[in-house]
Amino acid sequence: MPKAPEIKPGHVIELDGNQYKISKVDVHSPSARGAATLYKMTMNELVSKRKREEAFKGDDFLTLADAATCSMQYLFSEGDMHTFMDVDDYAQHMLSTDDLGDQLAWLHDGMEGLTGLVVNEVLVAIELPQSLVKQIVETAPGIKGASASARTKPALLEGGITVQVPEYIEQGERIKVNTESRKFMSRA
C-alpha cells in the first residue's frame, strides 16, 4: 500500500468502498513546526463520475484499486470522444475530452507508446511517455552564437503546447520535451 506522497494523477484508489481516479494532487507544506504536510487530492468516482476532494497526511496509507496496465495506441477522435486501441488484443476503448484533460494536447492520430490504465475492463486513464518529440510550429528566429545554457524564448509546438527553448533553436526543428514538466530536453 503506497503512502499519500506516492499517489500521482491518473492513479486509481479505493476509498469508502468506491474506486476513484486521481485527477489532481496539491501539496500544502505547513509553516508551523511539527505540522504534517498535507496532500489535497481531487478525484472522480469511476462509476458516477462524481467529483470528490480529500486531504491526506504524508504518512497516510492509501489502497490502490485492482487495475491493469496495457500498451495503447491513440487512433482518432470523434466529437469529444477519443478512441484508443490495446495493441495486444486490439480491443478499442474510449475516453472523453474531460477524462484526458491536459494530456489531449500531446496526442495525435496513430500515436503509439501510451500506457492505459484499465479497471474492470474499462479504460479509465492513459499515461504519456516520459518524453516526446514534437515539431516547433512558431518561434522567434534563432540567434547565431547563442550559448546552450543562456536565455530562452517561447516556442509553440504542434498540438498547441508552448515551451521555453534555448535561443539557438529555429522554427521547424524537432525537439524532445518532458511531458510532465513541459520542459525542453534536447534537439531530436
C-alpha positions as protocol buffer text, in pm:
chain_id: "A"
residue {
  index: 1
  type: MET
  ca { x: 0 y: 0 z: 0 }
}
residue {
  index: 2
  type: PRO
  ca { x: 151 y: 333 z: -103 }
}
residue {
  index: 3
  type: LYS
  ca { x: 165 y: 641 z: 115 }
}
residue {
  index: 4
  type: ALA
  ca { x: -10 y: 964 z: 11 }
}
residue {
  index: 5
  type: PRO
  ca { x: 308 y: 1128 z: -137 }
}
residue {
  index: 6
  type: GLU
  ca { x: 343 y: 836 z: -382 }
}
residue {
  index: 7
  type: ILE
  ca { x: -2 y: 889 z: -537 }
}
residue {
  index: 8
  type: LYS
  ca { x: 6 y: 1072 z: -871 }
}
residue {
  index: 9
  type: PRO
  ca { x: -268 y: 1197 z: -1107 }
}
residue {
  index: 10
  type: GLY
  ca { x: -404 y: 904 z: -1308 }
}
residue {
  index: 11
  type: HIS
  ca { x: -377 y: 651 z: -1023 }
}
residue {
  index: 12
  type: VAL
  ca { x: -695 y: 476 z: -911 }
}
residue {
  index: 13
  type: ILE
  ca { x: -753 y: 435 z: -537 }
}
residue {
  index: 14
  type: GLU
  ca { x: -1021 y: 266 z: -329 }
}
residue {
  index: 15
  type: LEU
  ca { x: -1190 y: 482 z: -68 }
}
residue {
  index: 16
  type: ASP
  ca { x: -1507 y: 401 z: 127 }
}
residue {
  index: 17
  type: GLY
  ca { x: -1575 y: 100 z: -97 }
}
residue {
  index: 18
  type: ASN
  ca { x: -1564 y: 304 z: -421 }
}
residue {
  index: 19
  type: GLN
  ca { x: -1294 y: 348 z: -682 }
}
residue {
  index: 20
  type: TYR
  ca { x: -1166 y: 697 z: -758 }
}
residue {
  index: 21
  type: LYS
  ca { x: -936 y: 822 z: -1033 }
}
residue {
  index: 22
  type: ILE
  ca { x: -700 y: 1093 z: -905 }
}
residue {
  index: 23
  type: SER
  ca { x: -710 y: 1399 z: -1130 }
}
residue {
  index: 24
  type: LYS
  ca { x: -503 y: 1648 z: -927 }
}
residue {
  index: 25
  type: VAL
  ca { x: -270 y: 1645 z: -627 }
}
residue {
  index: 26
  type: ASP
  ca { x: -183 y: 1967 z: -442 }
}
residue {
  index: 27
  type: VAL
  ca { x: 90 y: 1963 z: -178 }
}
residue {
  index: 28
  type: HIS
  ca { x: 48 y: 2202 z: 114 }
}
residue {
  index: 29
  type: SER
  ca { x: 359 y: 2240 z: 329 }
}
residue {
  index: 30
  type: PRO
  ca { x: 294 y: 2377 z: 677 }
}
residue {
  index: 31
  type: SER
  ca { x: 462 y: 2687 z: 807 }
}
residue {
  index: 32
  type: ALA
  ca { x: 445 y: 2580 z: 1171 }
}
residue {
  index: 33
  type: ARG
  ca { x: 687 y: 2335 z: 1326 }
}
residue {
  index: 34
  type: GLY
  ca { x: 561 y: 1986 z: 1384 }
}
residue {
  index: 35
  type: ALA
  ca { x: 269 y: 2018 z: 1142 }
}
residue {
  index: 36
  type: ALA
  ca { x: 231 y: 1749 z: 877 }
}
residue {
  index: 37
  type: THR
  ca { x: 247 y: 1812 z: 503 }
}
residue {
  index: 38
  type: LEU
  ca { x: -100 y: 1774 z: 352 }
}
residue {
  index: 39
  type: TYR
  ca { x: -177 y: 1618 z: 14 }
}
residue {
  index: 40
  type: LYS
  ca { x: -508 y: 1752 z: -117 }
}
residue {
  index: 41
  type: MET
  ca { x: -639 y: 1520 z: -388 }
}
residue {
  index: 42
  type: THR
  ca { x: -913 y: 1593 z: -636 }
}
residue {
  index: 43
  type: MET
  ca { x: -1068 y: 1272 z: -765 }
}
residue {
  index: 44
  type: ASN
  ca { x: -1363 y: 1142 z: -966 }
}
residue {
  index: 45
  type: GLU
  ca { x: -1556 y: 828 z: -888 }
}
residue {
  index: 46
  type: LEU
  ca { x: -1529 y: 583 z: -1178 }
}
residue {
  index: 47
  type: VAL
  ca { x: -1896 y: 483 z: -1196 }
}
residue {
  index: 48
  type: SER
  ca { x: -2086 y: 806 z: -1129 }
}
residue {
  index: 49
  type: LYS
  ca { x: -1805 y: 1048 z: -1231 }
}
residue {
  index: 50
  type: ARG
  ca { x: -1882 y: 1249 z: -916 }
}
residue {
  index: 51
  type: LYS
  ca { x: -1602 y: 1481 z: -802 }
}
residue {
  index: 52
  type: ARG
  ca { x: -1457 y: 1450 z: -452 }
}
residue {
  index: 53
  type: GLU
  ca { x: -1176 y: 1624 z: -267 }
}
residue {
  index: 54
  type: GLU
  ca { x: -988 y: 1474 z: 26 }
}
residue {
  index: 55
  type: ALA
  ca { x: -679 y: 1577 z: 221 }
}
residue {
  index: 56
  type: PHE
  ca { x: -428 y: 1319 z: 345 }
}
residue {
  index: 57
  type: LYS
  ca { x: -121 y: 1347 z: 567 }
}
residue {
  index: 58
  type: GLY
  ca { x: 214 y: 1232 z: 434 }
}
residue {
  index: 59
  type: ASP
  ca { x: 215 y: 914 z: 644 }
}
residue {
  index: 60
  type: ASP
  ca { x: -142 y: 806 z: 550 }
}
residue {
  index: 61
  type: PHE
  ca { x: -161 y: 478 z: 360 }
}
residue {
  index: 62
  type: LEU
  ca { x: -398 y: 453 z: 61 }
}
residue {
  index: 63
  type: THR
  ca { x: -525 y: 144 z: -118 }
}
residue {
  index: 64
  type: LEU
  ca { x: -467 y: 125 z: -492 }
}
residue {
  index: 65
  type: ALA
  ca { x: -758 y: -25 z: -687 }
}
residue {
  index: 66
  type: ASP
  ca { x: -709 y: -351 z: -874 }
}
residue {
  index: 67
  type: ALA
  ca { x: -609 y: -210 z: -1212 }
}
residue {
  index: 68
  type: ALA
  ca { x: -419 y: -345 z: -1509 }
}
residue {
  index: 69
  type: THR
  ca { x: -187 y: -154 z: -1739 }
}
residue {
  index: 70
  type: CYS
  ca { x: -159 y: -221 z: -2110 }
}
residue {
  index: 71
  type: SER
  ca { x: 10 y: -72 z: -2414 }
}
residue {
  index: 72
  type: MET
  ca { x: -222 y: 156 z: -2607 }
}
residue {
  index: 73
  type: GLN
  ca { x: -233 y: 339 z: -2936 }
}
residue {
  index: 74
  type: TYR
  ca { x: -435 y: 658 z: -2994 }
}
residue {
  index: 75
  type: LEU
  ca { x: -647 y: 605 z: -3304 }
}
residue {
  index: 76
  type: PHE
  ca { x: -873 y: 907 z: -3362 }
}
residue {
  index: 77
  type: SER
  ca { x: -1123 y: 1149 z: -3213 }
}
residue {
  index: 78
  type: GLU
  ca { x: -1491 y: 1184 z: -3293 }
}
residue {
  index: 79
  type: GLY
  ca { x: -1662 y: 1480 z: -3128 }
}
residue {
  index: 80
  type: ASP
  ca { x: -1537 y: 1489 z: -2771 }
}
residue {
  index: 81
  type: MET
  ca { x: -1474 y: 1112 z: -2757 }
}
residue {
  index: 82
  type: HIS
  ca { x: -1127 y: 972 z: -2824 }
}
residue {
  index: 83
  type: THR
  ca { x: -1061 y: 613 z: -2932 }
}
residue {
  index: 84
  type: PHE
  ca { x: -764 y: 409 z: -2808 }
}
residue {
  index: 85
  type: MET
  ca { x: -665 y: 55 z: -2903 }
}
residue {
  index: 86
  type: ASP
  ca { x: -498 y: -209 z: -2687 }
}
residue {
  index: 87
  type: VAL
  ca { x: -201 y: -316 z: -2902 }
}
residue {
  index: 88
  type: ASP
  ca { x: -204 y: -669 z: -2757 }
}
residue {
  index: 89
  type: ASP
  ca { x: -565 y: -778 z: -2817 }
}
residue {
  index: 90
  type: TYR
  ca { x: -682 y: -493 z: -3049 }
}
residue {
  index: 91
  type: ALA
  ca { x: -973 y: -406 z: -2815 }
}
residue {
  index: 92
  type: GLN
  ca { x: -1090 y: -49 z: -2857 }
}
residue {
  index: 93
  type: HIS
  ca { x: -1164 y: 181 z: -2563 }
}
residue {
  index: 94
  type: MET
  ca { x: -1293 y: 537 z: -2547 }
}
residue {
  index: 95
  type: LEU
  ca { x: -1219 y: 833 z: -2321 }
}
residue {
  index: 96
  type: SER
  ca { x: -1385 y: 1174 z: -2323 }
}
residue {
  index: 97
  type: THR
  ca { x: -1208 y: 1508 z: -2361 }
}
residue {
  index: 98
  type: ASP
  ca { x: -1277 y: 1576 z: -1991 }
}
residue {
  index: 99
  type: ASP
  ca { x: -1110 y: 1245 z: -1893 }
}
residue {
  index: 100
  type: LEU
  ca { x: -794 y: 1336 z: -2088 }
}
residue {
  index: 101
  type: GLY
  ca { x: -764 y: 1698 z: -1971 }
}
residue {
  index: 102
  type: ASP
  ca { x: -420 y: 1849 z: -2041 }
}
residue {
  index: 103
  type: GLN
  ca { x: -294 y: 1527 z: -2199 }
}
residue {
  index: 104
  type: LEU
  ca { x: -503 y: 1589 z: -2511 }
}
residue {
  index: 105
  type: ALA
  ca { x: -258 y: 1847 z: -2646 }
}
residue {
  index: 106
  type: TRP
  ca { x: 16 y: 1582 z: -2663 }
}
residue {
  index: 107
  type: LEU
  ca { x: -190 y: 1328 z: -2863 }
}
residue {
  index: 108
  type: HIS
  ca { x: -200 y: 1285 z: -3240 }
}
residue {
  index: 109
  type: ASP
  ca { x: -371 y: 1026 z: -3462 }
}
residue {
  index: 110
  type: GLY
  ca { x: -183 y: 694 z: -3473 }
}
residue {
  index: 111
  type: MET
  ca { x: 32 y: 777 z: -3168 }
}
residue {
  index: 112
  type: GLU
  ca { x: 188 y: 469 z: -3006 }
}
residue {
  index: 113
  type: GLY
  ca { x: 376 y: 416 z: -2679 }
}
residue {
  index: 114
  type: LEU
  ca { x: 90 y: 510 z: -2446 }
}
residue {
  index: 115
  type: THR
  ca { x: 10 y: 315 z: -2131 }
}
residue {
  index: 116
  type: GLY
  ca { x: -357 y: 257 z: -2049 }
}
residue {
  index: 117
  type: LEU
  ca { x: -500 y: 203 z: -1701 }
}
residue {
  index: 118
  type: VAL
  ca { x: -786 y: -49 z: -1717 }
}
residue {
  index: 119
  type: VAL
  ca { x: -1020 y: -112 z: -1421 }
}
residue {
  index: 120
  type: ASN
  ca { x: -1299 y: -371 z: -1456 }
}
residue {
  index: 121
  type: GLU
  ca { x: -1243 y: -398 z: -1836 }
}
residue {
  index: 122
  type: VAL
  ca { x: -1288 y: -20 z: -1877 }
}
residue {
  index: 123
  type: LEU
  ca { x: -1011 y: 223 z: -1976 }
}
residue {
  index: 124
  type: VAL
  ca { x: -1004 y: 495 z: -1710 }
}
residue {
  index: 125
  type: ALA
  ca { x: -681 y: 682 z: -1787 }
}
residue {
  index: 126
  type: ILE
  ca { x: -376 y: 692 z: -2008 }
}
residue {
  index: 127
  type: GLU
  ca { x: -17 y: 774 z: -1922 }
}
residue {
  index: 128
  type: LEU
  ca { x: 203 y: 957 z: -2167 }
}
residue {
  index: 129
  type: PRO
  ca { x: 565 y: 854 z: -2225 }
}
residue {
  index: 130
  type: GLN
  ca { x: 822 y: 1043 z: -2015 }
}
residue {
  index: 131
  type: SER
  ca { x: 931 y: 1242 z: -2321 }
}
residue {
  index: 132
  type: LEU
  ca { x: 800 y: 1307 z: -2671 }
}
residue {
  index: 133
  type: VAL
  ca { x: 945 y: 1452 z: -2989 }
}
residue {
  index: 134
  type: LYS
  ca { x: 746 y: 1748 z: -3125 }
}
residue {
  index: 135
  type: GLN
  ca { x: 799 y: 1994 z: -3410 }
}
residue {
  index: 136
  type: ILE
  ca { x: 820 y: 2368 z: -3345 }
}
residue {
  index: 137
  type: VAL
  ca { x: 540 y: 2545 z: -3530 }
}
residue {
  index: 138
  type: GLU
  ca { x: 624 y: 2902 z: -3432 }
}
residue {
  index: 139
  type: THR
  ca { x: 909 y: 3077 z: -3253 }
}
residue {
  index: 140
  type: ALA
  ca { x: 1133 y: 3382 z: -3288 }
}
residue {
  index: 141
  type: PRO
  ca { x: 1427 y: 3341 z: -3529 }
}
residue {
  index: 142
  type: GLY
  ca { x: 1735 y: 3171 z: -3390 }
}
residue {
  index: 143
  type: ILE
  ca { x: 2034 y: 3377 z: -3282 }
}
residue {
  index: 144
  type: LYS
  ca { x: 2372 y: 3271 z: -3418 }
}
residue {
  index: 145
  type: GLY
  ca { x: 2632 y: 3216 z: -3149 }
}
residue {
  index: 146
  type: ALA
  ca { x: 2381 y: 3185 z: -2866 }
}
residue {
  index: 147
  type: SER
  ca { x: 2518 y: 2957 z: -2596 }
}
residue {
  index: 148
  type: ALA
  ca { x: 2338 y: 2639 z: -2497 }
}
residue {
  index: 149
  type: SER
  ca { x: 2281 y: 2747 z: -2137 }
}
residue {
  index: 150
  type: ALA
  ca { x: 2190 y: 3109 z: -2198 }
}
residue {
  index: 151
  type: ARG
  ca { x: 1849 y: 3275 z: -2231 }
}
residue {
  index: 152
  type: THR
  ca { x: 1533 y: 3107 z: -2355 }
}
residue {
  index: 153
  type: LYS
  ca { x: 1238 y: 3205 z: -2573 }
}
residue {
  index: 154
  type: PRO
  ca { x: 884 y: 3067 z: -2605 }
}
residue {
  index: 155
  type: ALA
  ca { x: 812 y: 2816 z: -2881 }
}
residue {
  index: 156
  type: LEU
  ca { x: 472 y: 2690 z: -2994 }
}
residue {
  index: 157
  type: LEU
  ca { x: 472 y: 2316 z: -3067 }
}
residue {
  index: 158
  type: GLU
  ca { x: 232 y: 2108 z: -3275 }
}
residue {
  index: 159
  type: GLY
  ca { x: -74 y: 2039 z: -3063 }
}
residue {
  index: 160
  type: GLY
  ca { x: -74 y: 2392 z: -2918 }
}
residue {
  index: 161
  type: ILE
  ca { x: 181 y: 2336 z: -2641 }
}
residue {
  index: 162
  type: THR
  ca { x: 414 y: 2626 z: -2553 }
}
residue {
  index: 163
  type: VAL
  ca { x: 756 y: 2554 z: -2402 }
}
residue {
  index: 164
  type: GLN
  ca { x: 1068 y: 2756 z: -2335 }
}
residue {
  index: 165
  type: VAL
  ca { x: 1359 y: 2669 z: -2567 }
}
residue {
  index: 166
  type: PRO
  ca { x: 1718 y: 2799 z: -2599 }
}
residue {
  index: 167
  type: GLU
  ca { x: 1765 y: 3098 z: -2832 }
}
residue {
  index: 168
  type: TYR
  ca { x: 1956 y: 2895 z: -3093 }
}
residue {
  index: 169
  type: ILE
  ca { x: 1653 y: 2673 z: -3174 }
}
residue {
  index: 170
  type: GLU
  ca { x: 1485 y: 2751 z: -3509 }
}
residue {
  index: 171
  type: GLN
  ca { x: 1125 y: 2724 z: -3627 }
}
residue {
  index: 172
  type: GLY
  ca { x: 1055 y: 2385 z: -3792 }
}
residue {
  index: 173
  type: GLU
  ca { x: 1308 y: 2194 z: -3578 }
}
residue {
  index: 174
  type: ARG
  ca { x: 1203 y: 1882 z: -3389 }
}
residue {
  index: 175
  type: ILE
  ca { x: 1277 y: 1884 z: -3016 }
}
residue {
  index: 176
  type: LYS
  ca { x: 1247 y: 1639 z: -2729 }
}
residue {
  index: 177
  type: VAL
  ca { x: 1016 y: 1763 z: -2450 }
}
residue {
  index: 178
  type: ASN
  ca { x: 949 y: 1625 z: -2100 }
}
residue {
  index: 179
  type: THR
  ca { x: 571 y: 1563 z: -2087 }
}
residue {
  index: 180
  type: GLU
  ca { x: 542 y: 1606 z: -1710 }
}
residue {
  index: 181
  type: SER
  ca { x: 735 y: 1929 z: -1663 }
}
residue {
  index: 182
  type: ARG
  ca { x: 676 y: 2060 z: -2019 }
}
residue {
  index: 183
  type: LYS
  ca { x: 1045 y: 2148 z: -2044 }
}
residue {
  index: 184
  type: PHE
  ca { x: 1286 y: 2136 z: -2338 }
}
residue {
  index: 185
  type: MET
  ca { x: 1527 y: 1842 z: -2314 }
}
residue {
  index: 186
  type: SER
  ca { x: 1724 y: 1839 z: -2641 }
}
residue {
  index: 187
  type: ARG
  ca { x: 1708 y: 1854 z: -3016 }
}
residue {
  index: 188
  type: ALA
  ca { x: 1563 y: 1540 z: -3171 }
}
